[in-house]
């Protein structure tokens, strides 16, 4: 995997950016993740992951329009780059391969 390696949280953030295509900004990403994962997502953890994904070249940000309700600050909208797409594809392939290589007997567990 090497240069495309993603942590679990980074993977979920990257996938969520894709799901929200065109409308992926901090608050929308946080809300979507919380709804889909049924757990709280801290703003700090999300911002850190977005920064790491940007630094790795998996996502890019562009600024939207300024609004009065945001006191003139523009939203930062995120989108997946071709590098990010490759990271998602490689991560999925590794997971699928591992899952496919689990012997059926490993799932024959008895519920106590």
N, C-alpha and C positions, 0 to 999 in steps of 0.2 A: 504494500500500500504506500509506504514512504511519504512522498510529498503531498499525497491526497488524504492522509490520515485525519479522521475526525473523531473528537470525543463524542460521547453519547449526547450530551446537552447541545454541543455545536451541531450535531447532525439534526436534532429536532428543530433547532433554530433555523438552520439552512432550509430544511424541508418546509417549515412554516413560511419562510420568505417566499418560497415557490408557490405555496397554496394561496397566499395573499397577493399574488402577482399584480403589480401596479398599485397596491394599497398597503404595502409592507413598511410600516414605520413603527417606532418603539411601542406605543400604546396598543396598536392593532396586533402586533406580533405577540405581546404579552397576553392580551385577552384571548387570542386564538389558541395559544399554547395552553393556557389555563383551562379553557373549555375542552380541548381535545385530550389533555392529560389528566384532567380532574385533579389538579394540584396547583398550589400557589407557585408563581414564578417571581423571584425577586428582581426588581429593576436593576440592581447592581450586577447580578449574575447575567442578566440579559445583555446589558450594555457591554460587559466584559467579553461575552461571547461574540457579539456583533463586531467589536473591535478586533478580536482575534481572527474572525472570518474575513474581515476587511484586510488585515495585515497579511493573511495567507493568500489573498487574491480570489477568494471564493465568492465574495459579494462586493458590490460597489454601491455607494450612496450618492444620491443627488438631492438637492434642496428643492422643496416645493415653494408655493407662494407663502408670503407672510400673511398672518391674520391678526386681527385685533384681539381675539380671544386668547391668542398665544403671545400677546404683547409684542407683536411685530417679529417674533422669531419664526422662521420657516421650519416645517417638518422635514426630517431626513427620511427619504424613501429609499429602501434597499431593493436590490435585484441581484439575481444569481448571474455569475459570469460563466463563461465556458469552462474555466478552471473549476468552479463550484459544481457545475453539472458533472464533470468528470469525477469529482470527489464523491458525489452522491452515487453515481453509477458504480464506482469501485467499492464503496462501502456496502452497497446493496449486494453486489456480486459475492463479496467475502461472506456476508451474513447468510446468503442463500446457499453457498457452498458448504459452510459449516453446518447449517441446518440439514441439508441434504445428506451429509455424511454421518449423521447420528444414527446408529443402528436402531431398528424398530424396538428391539428388546430393551433399550434404554428408557423407552416410554411406557414399558409394562410395569408400572408402579402400582402398588396396592395402597389404597387410601385407608388409613387407620382411623 
